[in-house]
Amino acid sequence: MAAGEQRIDKWLFFARVVKSRSLAQKLAVSGAVRVNREKISHAARLVRPGDVLTISVHDRIRVLKVLDSGERRGPAPEAALLFEDLTPTRALAPAGPSTEEG
């Protein structure tokens, strides 16, 4: 394995995307994870810094850019250092038609 590479199931677990490594494996195998827009089908897929993950989990889509590989499942502030969240924020609903008269 090259420096900075890590199995996607371990990375998802260390980054606290899911609660257990077995759930991370199931997520990867289910087709709910894309790496650089490519759907993956196995938990052994390697990710490296710079990869962009699109993950469908808990009825929402998350887009995460991998910044580093993890060494352990640490506290949330430590896990947050492993990725940059690129998930677009939901736009506010547009206001109704203007009632100004003029």
All heavy atoms as an XYZ file, in Angstrom:
781
protein
N       0.839     -1.177      0.000
C       0.000      0.000      0.000
C       0.886      1.243      0.000
O       1.832      1.337      0.754
C      -0.859     -0.013      1.268
C      -2.243      0.406      1.018
S      -3.448      0.289      2.378
C      -2.659     -0.327      3.796
N       0.577      2.198     -0.852
C       1.337      3.450     -0.903
C       0.986      4.316      0.294
O      -0.042      4.127      0.947
C       1.026      4.183     -2.204
N       1.842      5.267      0.579
C       1.621      6.163      1.719
C       0.307      6.902      1.558
O      -0.005      7.428      0.506
C       2.774      7.152      1.829
N      -0.479      6.925      2.615
C      -1.735      7.654      2.600
C      -2.926      6.869      2.092
O      -4.047      7.327      2.209
N      -2.705      5.690      1.514
C      -3.814      4.876      1.033
C      -4.411      4.071      2.177
O      -3.708      3.675      3.104
C      -3.360      3.918     -0.062
C      -3.008      4.587     -1.349
C      -2.650      3.589     -2.426
O      -2.167      2.485     -2.085
O      -2.839      3.908     -3.597
N      -5.726      3.843      2.088
C      -6.404      3.077      3.121
C      -7.660      2.445      2.526
O      -8.291      3.026      1.640
C      -6.781      3.999      4.279
C      -7.332      3.286      5.483
C      -7.377      4.211      6.678
O      -7.795      5.344      6.577
N      -6.912      3.718      7.806
N      -8.011      1.274      3.030
C      -9.260      0.634      2.599
C     -10.431      1.546      2.922
O     -10.465      2.183      3.968
C      -9.460     -0.691      3.328
C      -8.566     -1.813      2.881
C      -8.756     -3.025      3.768
N     -10.153     -3.435      3.855
C     -10.622     -4.613      3.443
N      -9.798     -5.510      2.922
N     -11.889     -4.903      3.550
N     -11.404      1.580      2.035
C     -12.537      2.484      2.233
C     -13.346      2.129      3.473
O     -13.828      3.018      4.169
C     -13.444      2.556      0.986
C     -14.526      3.613      1.176
C     -14.092      1.237      0.693
C     -14.601      4.619      0.135
N     -13.474      0.843      3.789
C     -14.253      0.487      4.975
C     -13.582      1.001      6.253
O     -14.254      1.533      7.144
C     -14.533     -1.016      5.046
C     -13.285     -1.878      5.072
O     -12.218     -1.415      4.606
O     -13.369     -3.022      5.545
N     -12.268      0.899      6.331
C     -11.555      1.424      7.498
C     -11.678      2.945      7.558
O     -11.904      3.514      8.620
C     -10.073      1.027      7.462
C      -9.840     -0.430      7.782
C      -8.378     -0.779      7.737
C      -7.664     -0.266      8.952
N      -6.277     -0.770      9.037
N     -11.545      3.605      6.405
C     -11.610      5.064      6.384
C     -12.993      5.551      6.823
O     -13.101      6.480      7.618
C     -11.269      5.605      4.994
C     -11.088      7.088      5.025
C      -9.934      7.764      5.247
C     -12.106      8.081      4.860
N     -10.173      9.118      5.242
C     -11.501      9.332      4.997
C     -13.464      8.027      4.610
C     -12.208     10.531      4.906
C     -14.176      9.210      4.511
C     -13.545     10.441      4.655
N     -14.054      4.921      6.325
C     -15.408      5.315      6.707
C     -15.626      5.154      8.205
O     -16.286      5.981      8.846
C     -16.445      4.498      5.936
C     -16.552      4.775      4.440
C     -17.407      3.704      3.763
C     -17.095      6.164      4.175
N     -15.074      4.106      8.774
C     -15.185      3.859     10.216
C     -14.372      4.882     11.004
O     -14.869      5.490     11.942
C     -14.720      2.429     10.518
C     -14.715      2.082     11.965
C     -15.862      2.143     12.737
C     -13.544      1.665     12.584
C     -15.851      1.807     14.088
C     -13.517      1.321     13.926
C     -14.673      1.397     14.678
N     -13.121      5.110     10.609
C     -12.270      6.067     11.321
C     -12.808      7.490     11.216
O     -12.659      8.287     12.142
C     -10.839      6.028     10.795
C     -10.095      4.762     11.107
C      -8.963      4.427     10.386
C     -10.501      3.897     12.104
C      -8.252      3.262     10.667
C      -9.810      2.726     12.387
C      -8.679      2.412     11.667
N     -13.435      7.837     10.092
C     -13.974      9.182      9.881
C     -15.354      9.350     10.521
O     -15.961     10.410     10.405
C     -14.051      9.497      8.393
N     -15.838      8.303     11.170
C     -17.113      8.332     11.880
C     -18.315      8.568     10.970
O     -19.312      9.172     11.362
C     -17.107      9.347     13.022
C     -16.126      8.993     14.108
C     -16.155      9.993     15.253
N     -15.630      9.351     16.447
C     -16.363      8.739     17.359
N     -17.655      8.694     17.239
N     -15.799      8.179     18.408
N     -18.234      8.065      9.738
C     -19.375      8.128      8.835
C     -20.398      7.080      9.257
O     -21.601      7.298      9.160
C     -18.928      7.922      7.374
C     -20.119      7.838      6.428
C     -17.988      9.047      6.950
N     -19.908      5.943      9.738
C     -20.751      4.862     10.251
C     -20.230      4.432     11.622
O     -19.101      4.751     11.998
C     -20.780      3.649      9.291
C     -21.502      3.985      8.005
C     -19.394      3.159      8.998
N     -21.049      3.672     12.346
C     -20.712      3.316     13.728
C     -19.802      2.106     13.881
O     -19.206      1.925     14.938
C     -21.991      3.058     14.525
C     -22.780      4.316     14.772
C     -23.964      4.034     15.662
C     -24.708      5.310     15.958
N     -25.768      5.115     16.933
N     -19.714      1.263     12.849
C     -18.865      0.075     12.982
C     -18.211     -0.249     11.649
O     -18.669      0.178     10.586
C     -19.679     -1.127     13.460
O     -20.546     -1.569     12.440
N     -17.162     -1.011     11.720
C     -16.456     -1.391     10.496
C     -17.316     -2.328      9.658
O     -17.312     -2.259      8.434
C     -15.126     -2.054     10.863
C     -14.354     -2.536      9.664
C     -13.009     -1.903      9.531
N     -12.294     -2.450      8.382
C     -11.205     -3.171      8.453
N     -10.644     -3.413      9.621
N     -10.637     -3.618      7.363
N     -18.080     -3.190     10.307
C     -18.944     -4.092      9.540
C     -20.026     -3.306      8.804
O     -20.377     -3.646      7.666
C     -19.562     -5.169     10.431
O     -20.382     -4.595     11.418
N     -20.544     -2.236      9.400
C     -21.502     -1.387      8.693
C     -20.828     -0.673      7.525
O     -21.436     -0.479      6.471
C     -22.122     -0.359      9.640
C     -23.147     -0.892     10.642
C     -23.588      0.224     11.594
C     -24.347     -1.469      9.918
N     -19.578     -0.289      7.683
C     -18.828      0.354      6.604
C     -18.642     -0.619      5.441
O     -18.769     -0.239      4.280
C     -17.470      0.837      7.123
N     -18.361     -1.886      5.753
C     -18.214     -2.895      4.711
C     -19.526     -3.092      3.963
O     -19.553     -3.132      2.737
C     -17.748     -4.215      5.316
C     -16.328     -4.166      5.820
C     -15.938     -5.393      6.627
O     -16.806     -6.110      7.134
N     -14.644     -5.634      6.754
N     -20.635     -3.174      4.700
C     -21.942     -3.347      4.074
C     -22.299     -2.149      3.199
O     -22.858     -2.309      2.120
C     -23.020     -3.558      5.139
C     -22.934     -4.894      5.821
C     -23.972     -5.017      6.911
C     -23.790     -6.310      7.679
N     -24.730     -6.418      8.800
N     -21.970     -0.956      3.666
C     -22.245      0.259      2.903
C     -21.478      0.246      1.582
O     -22.036      0.540      0.527
C     -21.872      1.490      3.734
C     -22.218      2.850      3.145
C     -23.726      3.041      3.088
C     -21.595      3.951      3.991
N     -20.219     -0.119      1.633
C     -19.390     -0.153      0.427
C     -19.893     -1.199     -0.565
O     -19.967     -0.946     -1.773
C     -17.937     -0.432      0.798
N     -20.258     -2.354     -0.086
C     -20.713     -3.447     -0.946
C     -22.102     -3.164     -1.528
O     -22.427     -3.613     -2.617
C     -20.699     -4.782     -0.166
C     -21.340     -5.905     -0.952
C     -19.277     -5.144      0.203
N     -22.899     -2.373     -0.820
C     -24.278     -2.111     -1.256
C     -24.368     -1.195     -2.467
O     -25.427     -1.062     -3.064
C     -25.071     -1.483     -0.106
O     -24.680     -0.121      0.072
N     -23.279     -0.548     -2.831
C     -23.310      0.369     -3.971
C     -23.678      1.789     -3.574
O     -23.944      2.624     -4.426
N     -23.697      2.078     -2.280
C     -24.077      3.405     -1.789
C     -22.892      4.363     -1.707
O     -23.039      5.479     -1.228
C     -24.740      3.280     -0.413
N     -21.730      3.923     -2.172
C     -20.525      4.760     -2.105
C     -19.919      4.889     -3.495
O     -19.790      3.902     -4.221
C     -19.478      4.149     -1.136
C     -18.233      5.012     -1.078
C     -20.068      3.966      0.249
N     -19.555      6.105     -3.841
C     -18.834      6.370     -5.091
C     -17.512      7.029     -4.743
O     -17.456      7.865     -3.849
C     -19.630      7.292     -6.013
C     -20.874      6.656     -6.574
C     -21.650      7.644     -7.432
N     -22.864      7.045     -7.918
C     -23.016      6.534     -9.143
N     -22.012      6.579     -9.989
N     -24.138      5.991     -9.511
N     -16.463      6.651     -5.440
C     -15.152      7.269     -5.282
C     -14.831      7.949     -6.607
O     -14.755      7.281     -7.639
C     -14.063      6.224     -4.929
C     -12.702      6.886     -4.837
C     -14.408      5.519     -3.632
N     -14.687      9.256     -6.555
C     -14.442     10.036     -7.773
C     -15.479      9.706     -8.855
O     -15.137      9.422     -9.997
C     -13.020      9.821     -8.290
C     -11.990     10.237     -7.263
O     -12.188     11.190     -6.525
N     -10.893      9.510     -7.207
N     -16.737      9.681     -8.459
C     -17.907      9.429     -9.326
C     -18.032      7.987     -9.799
O     -18.926      7.659    -10.566
C     -17.924     10.363    -10.526
C     -18.079     11.804    -10.153
C     -18.206     12.656    -11.378
N     -18.402     14.045    -10.987
C     -18.595     15.015    -11.845
N     -18.618     14.756    -13.130
N     -18.759     16.248    -11.429
N     -17.159      7.112     -9.369
C     -17.194      5.705     -9.786
C     -17.784      4.860     -8.666
O     -17.263      4.839     -7.549
C     -15.771      5.238    -10.094
C     -15.661      3.809    -10.512
C     -14.207      3.399    -10.710
O     -13.420      4.222    -11.214
O     -13.873      2.258    -10.343
N     -18.885      4.153     -8.970
C     -19.532      3.313     -7.963
C     -18.598      2.156     -7.607
O     -18.017      1.530     -8.491
C     -20.845      2.776     -8.493
C     -21.680      2.076     -7.430
C     -22.966      1.530     -7.999
C     -23.947      2.646     -8.232
N     -25.287      2.143     -8.595
N     -18.451      1.904     -6.320
C     -17.597      0.793     -5.889
C     -18.476     -0.360     -5.428
O     -19.634     -0.162     -5.065
C     -16.611      1.211     -4.784
C     -17.351      1.629     -3.513
C     -15.706      2.325     -5.264
C     -16.459      1.722     -2.307
N     -17.904     -1.555     -5.414
C     -18.684     -2.721     -5.012
C     -17.947     -3.618     -4.026
O     -18.405     -4.711     -3.744
C     -19.083     -3.524     -6.249
O     -17.920     -3.949     -6.930
N     -16.806     -3.154     -3.526
C     -16.093     -3.963     -2.537
C     -15.440     -3.065     -1.492
O     -15.058     -1.929     -1.753
C     -15.070     -4.890     -3.187
C     -14.152     -4.202     -4.147
N     -13.072     -3.456     -3.754
C     -14.174     -4.133     -5.488
C     -12.467     -2.966     -4.816
N     -13.113     -3.360     -5.887
N     -15.320     -3.598     -0.292
C     -14.830     -2.828      0.849
C     -13.314     -2.648      0.837
O     -12.791     -1.835      1.592
C     -15.257     -3.513      2.153
N     -12.621     -3.367     -0.009
C     -11.160     -3.277     -0.037
C     -10.665     -2.172     -0.965
O      -9.460     -1.982     -1.103
C     -10.558     -4.619     -0.469
N     -11.569     -1.424     -1.581
C     -11.174     -0.331     -2.484
C     -10.323      0.666     -1.712
O     -10.679      1.086     -0.626
C     -12.437      0.349     -3.042
C     -12.229      1.649     -3.774
C     -11.442      1.442     -5.057
N     -11.682      2.474     -6.042
C     -11.093      3.659     -6.068
N     -10.250      4.007     -5.125
N     -11.362      4.519     -7.025
N      -9.169      1.019     -2.260
C      -8.275      1.958     -1.586
C      -8.668      3.394     -1.910
O      -9.007      3.713     -3.049
C      -6.828      1.710     -2.008
C      -6.249      0.348     -1.641
C      -4.824      0.225     -2.170
C      -6.271      0.134     -0.137
N      -8.634      4.244     -0.888
C      -8.838      5.679     -1.081
C      -7.569      6.379     -0.636
O      -6.802      5.866      0.186
C     -10.058      6.216     -0.303
C     -11.338      5.653     -0.862
C      -9.955      5.936      1.181
N      -7.342      7.554     -1.193
C      -6.140      8.326     -0.873
C      -6.523      9.788     -0.772
O      -7.586     10.181     -1.257
C      -5.069      8.088     -1.921
C      -5.462      8.478     -3.312
C      -4.469      8.080     -4.395
N      -4.101      6.695     -4.433
C      -4.737      5.749     -5.096
N      -5.816      6.034     -5.780
N      -4.322      4.520     -5.083
N      -5.685     10.599     -0.162
C      -5.978     12.029     -0.083
C      -6.245     12.608     -1.469
O      -5.558     12.295     -2.439
C      -4.711     12.618      0.535
C      -4.161     11.500      1.365
C      -4.459     10.256      0.559
N      -7.295     13.418     -1.547
C      -7.699     14.023     -2.810
C      -8.907     13.345     -3.427
O      -9.600     13.939     -4.255
N      -9.191     12.086     -3.047
C     -10.370     11.397     -3.568
C     -11.630     12.061     -3.022
O     -11.669     12.514     -1.875
C     -10.372      9.922     -3.160
C      -9.387      9.080     -3.953
O      -8.899      9.553     -5.001
O      -9.103      7.948     -3.520
N     -12.679     12.094     -3.845
C     -13.962     12.639     -3.430
C     -14.952     11.486     -3.334
O     -15.156     10.746     -4.299
C     -14.467     13.709     -4.414
C     -15.854     14.199     -4.009
C     -13.492     14.879     -4.475
N     -15.559     11.334     -2.162
C     -16.509     10.264     -1.906
C     -17.922     10.821     -1.905
O     -18.174     11.858     -1.290
C     -16.244      9.608     -0.551
C     -14.817      9.176     -0.249
C     -14.742      8.575      1.144
C     -14.328      8.191     -1.277
N     -18.821     10.146     -2.581
C     -20.241     10.476     -2.536
C     -20.909      9.292     -1.848
O     -20.846      8.167     -2.334
C     -20.817     10.668     -3.951
O     -20.017     11.650     -4.625
C     -22.255     11.142     -3.892
N     -21.524      9.572     -0.709
C     -22.028      8.505      0.147
C     -23.509      8.730      0.422
O     -23.903      9.809      0.854
C     -21.266      8.486      1.487
C     -19.764      8.405      1.234
C     -21.745      7.354      2.369
C     -18.934      8.826      2.420
N     -24.314      7.705      0.180
C     -25.730      7.753      0.509
C     -25.911      6.979      1.815
O     -25.820      5.762      1.846
C     -26.549      7.108     -0.613
O     -27.905      7.062     -0.245
N     -26.140      7.733      2.888
C     -26.265      7.101      4.206
C     -27.312      7.860      5.023
O     -27.368      9.083      4.987
C     -24.895      7.045      4.925
C     -24.359      8.405      5.231
C     -24.958      6.213      6.186
N     -28.154      7.108      5.722
C     -29.192      7.677      6.587
C     -30.096      8.648      5.829
O     -30.347      9.765      6.269
C     -28.580      8.379      7.799
C     -27.692      7.502      8.616
N     -28.128      6.353      9.225
C     -26.378      7.595      8.898
C     -27.122      5.786      9.862
N     -26.046      6.512      9.678
N     -30.569      8.248      4.663
C     -31.496      9.038      3.847
C     -30.969     10.398      3.446
O     -31.732     11.345      3.276
C     -32.840      9.198      4.567
C     -33.551      7.874      4.764
O     -33.381      6.988      3.905
O     -34.264      7.719      5.764
N     -29.669     10.531      3.326
C     -29.080     11.772      2.827
C     -27.809     11.459      2.047
O     -27.238     10.388      2.187
C     -28.822     12.771      3.941
C     -27.905     12.296      5.035
C     -27.795     13.314      6.139
N     -26.641     14.168      5.894
C     -25.900     14.697      6.840
N     -26.203     14.519      8.082
N     -24.873     15.434      6.555
N     -27.404     12.406      1.247
C     -26.200     12.260      0.452
C     -25.115     13.133      1.066
O     -25.347     14.300      1.361
C     -26.435     12.717     -1.011
C     -27.608     11.971     -1.645
C     -25.162     12.581     -1.833
C     -27.360     10.519     -1.900
N     -23.938     12.557      1.280
C     -22.792     13.322      1.780
C     -21.687     13.272      0.742
O     -21.450     12.220      0.144
C     -22.274     12.748      3.102
C     -23.279     12.884      4.233
C     -22.718     12.455      5.559
N     -21.703     13.418      5.985
C     -20.914     13.230      7.042
N     -21.019     12.130      7.753
N     -20.023     14.143      7.375
N     -21.026     14.389      0.544
C     -19.893     14.465     -0.369
C     -18.689     14.864      0.476
O     -18.672     15.940      1.079
C     -20.134     15.494     -1.499
C     -18.945     15.535     -2.440
C     -21.417     15.177     -2.248
N     -17.695     13.977      0.548
C     -16.536     14.189      1.401
C     -15.254     14.073      0.590
O     -15.095     13.130     -0.188
C     -16.505     13.152      2.535
C     -17.759     13.033      3.397
C     -17.596     11.892      4.391
C     -18.040     14.332      4.119
N     -14.349     15.007      0.789
C     -13.038     14.941      0.156
C     -12.063     14.380      1.186
O     -11.939     14.909      2.294
C     -12.584     16.329     -0.293
C     -11.233     16.313     -0.975
C     -10.868     17.703     -1.455
C      -9.529     17.683     -2.160
N      -9.162     19.037     -2.609
N     -11.375     13.320      0.829
C     -10.420     12.675      1.732
C      -9.186     13.571      1.865
O      -8.562     13.937      0.879
C     -10.003     11.285      1.200
C      -8.963     10.647      2.102
C     -11.206     10.381      1.042
N      -8.858     13.943      3.105
C      -7.674     14.755      3.366
C      -6.523     13.922      3.914
O      -5.361     14.252      3.705
C      -7.999     15.875      4.365
C      -9.048     16.895      3.927
C      -9.278     17.913      5.027
C      -8.630     17.576      2.634
N      -6.845     12.848      4.622
C      -5.808     12.025      5.246
C      -6.385     10.651      5.544
O      -7.597     10.477      5.626
C      -5.334     12.698      6.536
C      -3.977     12.206      7.013
O      -3.353     11.375      6.313
O      -3.529     12.650      8.082
N      -5.502      9.678      5.724
C      -5.950      8.356      6.168
C      -5.948      8.357      7.685
O      -5.227      9.116      8.317
C      -5.031      7.261      5.616
O      -3.712      7.488      6.037
N      -6.779      7.516      8.259
C      -6.878      7.456      9.714
C      -5.985      6.385     10.292
O      -5.604      5.434      9.611
N      -5.654      6.553     11.551
C      -4.877      5.537     12.262
C      -5.713      4.826     13.306
O      -5.375      3.738     13.746
C      -3.666      6.187     12.927
C      -2.670      6.710     11.921
C      -1.419      7.259     12.582
O      -1.118      6.849     13.722
O      -0.757      8.078     11.947
N      -6.807      5.483     13.715
C      -7.689      4.891     14.713
C      -9.028      5.609     14.656
O      -9.157      6.647     14.024
C      -7.107      5.032     16.112
C      -7.056      6.489     16.576
C      -6.364      6.643     17.911
N      -6.465      8.013     18.368
C      -7.112      8.392     19.465
N      -7.704      7.498     20.218
N      -7.152      9.655     19.816
N     -10.019      5.058     15.338
C     -11.309      5.730     15.460
C     -11.245      6.574     16.725
O     -11.507      6.115     17.830
C     -12.442      4.726     15.535
C     -13.812      5.395     15.611
C     -14.899      4.342     15.622
N     -16.189      4.886     15.955
C     -17.076      5.345     15.081
N     -16.780      5.344     13.799
N     -18.234      5.801     15.470
N     -10.893      7.808     16.548
C     -10.751      8.716     17.675
C     -12.010      9.527     17.907
O     -13.060      9.248     17.325
N     -11.907     10.552     18.729
C     -13.058     11.420     18.984
C     -13.452     12.196     17.721
O     -12.660     12.323     16.781
C     -12.564     12.359     20.087
C     -11.083     12.288     20.036
C     -10.727     10.943     19.488
N     -14.662     12.728     17.713
C     -15.191     13.420     16.537
C     -14.286     14.542     16.022
O     -14.095     14.656     14.810
C     -16.596     13.945     16.830
N     -13.696     15.381     16.900
C     -12.819     16.430     16.374
C     -11.606     15.866     15.617
O     -11.172     16.435     14.623
C     -12.370     17.193     17.620
C     -13.436     16.939     18.630
C     -13.915     15.542     18.341
N     -11.107     14.732     16.060
C      -9.981     14.083     15.373
C     -10.442     13.496     14.036
O      -9.759     13.607     13.021
C      -9.409     12.981     16.262
C      -8.199     12.285     15.696
C      -7.665     11.216     16.636
O      -7.552     11.480     17.856
O      -7.359     10.111     16.142
N     -11.625     12.899     14.030
C     -12.168     12.310     12.806
C     -12.449     13.393     11.761
O     -12.273     13.165     10.566
C     -13.446     11.541     13.115
N     -12.851     14.572     12.193
C     -13.165     15.665     11.267
C     -11.938     16.140     10.497
O     -12.073     16.766      9.438
C     -13.796     16.825     12.022
N     -10.747     15.828     10.978
C      -9.523     16.218     10.287
C      -9.222     15.323      9.084
O      -8.354     15.638      8.284
C      -8.337     16.190     11.255
C      -8.419     17.137     12.450
C      -7.250     16.893     13.394
C      -8.466     18.581     11.990
N      -9.956     14.216      8.959
C      -9.710     13.276      7.869
C     -10.386     13.676      6.570
O     -10.069     13.149      5.513
C     -10.189     11.877      8.262
C      -9.526     11.237      9.480
C     -10.128      9.862      9.723
C      -8.027     11.163      9.296
N     -11.340     14.621      6.628
C     -12.088     14.962      5.428
C     -12.532     16.416      5.417
O     -12.547     17.079      6.443
C     -13.316     14.057      5.272
C     -14.307     14.178      6.400
C     -15.323     15.121      6.353
C     -14.235     13.340      7.495
C     -16.244     15.229      7.382
C     -15.142     13.436      8.541
C     -16.148     14.388      8.481
N     -12.882     16.872      4.221
C     -13.512     18.171      4.028
C     -14.920     17.876      3.521
O     -15.091     17.130      2.556
C     -12.741     18.987      2.995
C     -13.358     20.320      2.675
C     -12.608     21.065      1.587
O     -11.512     20.627      1.180
O     -13.139     22.084      1.114
N     -15.914     18.429      4.181
C     -17.298     18.175      3.799
C     -17.683     19.102      2.649
O     -17.737     20.312      2.809
C     -18.225     18.385      4.991
C     -19.605     17.816      4.769
O     -19.972     17.554      3.604
O     -20.332     17.630      5.765
N     -17.938     18.530      1.477
C     -18.317     19.288      0.284
C     -19.810     19.176     -0.009
O     -20.268     19.616     -1.064
C     -17.533     18.774     -0.938
C     -16.015     18.784     -0.834
C     -15.398     18.146     -2.064
C     -15.501     20.187     -0.637
N     -20.566     18.624      0.928
C     -21.987     18.432      0.737
C     -22.654     19.779      0.516
O     -22.509     20.683      1.336
C     -22.616     17.742      1.961
O     -21.901     16.533      2.228
C     -24.085     17.437      1.733
N     -23.365     19.930     -0.603
C     -24.029     21.218     -0.845
C     -25.141     21.439      0.173
O     -25.848     20.510      0.551
C     -24.597     21.093     -2.257
C     -24.523     19.660     -2.613
C     -23.572     18.983     -1.678
N     -25.268     22.683      0.610
C     -26.349     23.004      1.541
C     -27.631     23.149      0.743
O     -27.615     23.588     -0.404
C     -26.056     24.294      2.313
O     -25.841     25.341      1.363
C     -24.833     24.145      3.185
N     -28.710     22.812      1.358
C     -29.992     22.927      0.673
C     -30.353     24.401      0.543
O     -30.293     25.157      1.507
C     -31.085     22.212      1.457
C     -30.918     20.725      1.441
C     -32.079     20.079      2.118
N     -31.934     18.630      2.035
C     -32.617     17.797      2.758
N     -33.483     18.234      3.637
N     -32.455     16.502      2.617
N     -30.742     24.769     -0.644
C     -31.135     26.158     -0.877
C     -32.487     26.407     -0.208
O     -33.337     25.520     -0.144
C     -31.236     26.428     -2.367
N     -32.649     27.590      0.291
C     -33.935     27.943      0.898
C     -34.987     28.017     -0.186
O     -34.719     28.397     -1.319
C     -33.825     29.289      1.605
C     -32.842     29.344      2.784
C     -32.746     30.773      3.300
C     -33.291     28.420      3.886
N     -36.195     27.658      0.183
C     -37.295     27.713     -0.782
C     -37.500     29.163     -1.207
O     -37.450     30.073     -0.378
C     -38.552     27.144     -0.157
N     -37.725     29.391     -2.484
C     -37.919     30.765     -2.928
C     -39.188     31.347     -2.325
O     -40.179     30.642     -2.096
C     -38.038     30.652     -4.443
C     -38.371     29.222     -4.716
C     -37.825     28.433     -3.561
N     -39.148     32.635     -2.058
C     -40.312     33.317     -1.487
C     -41.414     33.355     -2.534
O     -41.156     33.288     -3.736
C     -39.908     34.722     -1.066
N     -42.616     33.487     -2.069
C     -43.763     33.561     -2.962
C     -43.710     34.824     -3.819
O     -42.810     35.646     -3.676
N     -44.664     34.983     -4.705
C     -44.664     36.164     -5.567
C     -44.748     37.445     -4.741
O     -45.382     37.492     -3.697
C     -45.907     35.988     -6.444
C     -46.609     34.786     -5.959
C     -45.780     34.107     -4.930
N     -44.111     38.440     -5.233
C     -44.089     39.725     -4.552
C     -45.489     40.339     -4.560
O     -46.209     40.277     -5.551
C     -43.103     40.655     -5.242
O     -43.135     41.912     -4.619
N     -45.858     40.931     -3.432
C     -47.172     41.544     -3.346
C     -47.070     43.074     -3.398
O     -48.013     43.769     -3.126
C     -47.878     41.151     -2.026
O     -47.050     41.523     -0.938
C     -48.153     39.657     -2.016
N     -45.897     43.550     -3.758
C     -45.722     45.003     -3.838
C     -46.488     45.541     -5.035
O     -46.481     44.951     -6.102
C     -44.234     45.349     -3.988
C     -43.428     45.044     -2.771
C     -41.966     45.415     -2.975
O     -41.686     46.315     -3.773
O     -41.123     44.789     -2.337
N     -47.116     46.640     -4.827
C     -47.800     47.312     -5.923
C     -47.076     48.593     -6.207
O     -46.621     49.284     -5.324
C     -49.259     47.596     -5.549
C     -50.068     46.335     -5.394
C     -51.522     46.645     -5.051
O     -51.972     47.763     -5.308
O     -52.170     45.759     -4.526
N     -46.967     48.924     -7.400
C     -46.208     50.133     -7.607
C     -46.348     50.699     -8.880
O     -46.353     51.348     -9.668
